[in-house]
């Protein structure tokens, strides 16, 4: 009699153990899903650094093609630049100091006689160039 009772209890225990294992598996799966969601949320919400915009921090230039400089745009040559901007037209003369790809280091002489030297990305300048 005891043996039959033990066999019945063992069978019942197997069912309970299987159910309990299924609950643990489901709980573990839900825990993993929640953990994955929290990690991805934290990664998305991390702040990026703010861009510093001003005269001391130039904006980045993204170049997809390498456009050419005007023909004859070489060190030692002088050029008159006229803008196409509105409402005013600005004209100045520049002497080319150096070139590097589409960039040129120019010494600019304004109409009022002041000069300044710096690098310019020539293809992005809205205007026309005339060799002097």
Residue, then its C-alpha position, 0 to 999 in steps of 0.5 A: x500500500x505504501x508503495x502504491x501511494x508513493x508511486x502516485x505521489x511521485x507521479x503527482x510531484x513530477x507534474x508539479x515539478x514540470x509546472x514549476x520549471x515552466x513557470x521559472x523558464x517563463x519568468x526568466x524569459x520575461x526578466x531577460x526581455x525586461x533587461x534587454x529593454x532597459x539596456x537599449x533604452x539607456x543606450x538611446x537616451x545617452x546625451x551627445x555633446x552639444x555643438x560649439x558654434x562661434x568664430x573660434x570653432x568652425x563648422x565641419x565641412x562634409x565633402x562628397x566629391x572633390x571639385x576643382x579650383x578655377x583653372x590657373x588657381x595656383x600659388x602667386x596668382x591674383x584673383x578678383x572675387x565677386x559674390x552673388x549674394x543678395x542684397x549687396x555685392x561684395x568684391x575683393x582681390x585675393x592672392x593665392x598663397x597655397x592650395x590643397x585640393x579644393x582649399x586655398x590659403x588666400x591673402x584677401x585685400x578688401x576694397x577699403x585696403x585691409x588684408x587678411x589671410x586664411x584658408x577658404x573652401x573655394x568651390x563653396x563660395x557663391x560668386x565668380x573668380x576673374x584672374x588679375 
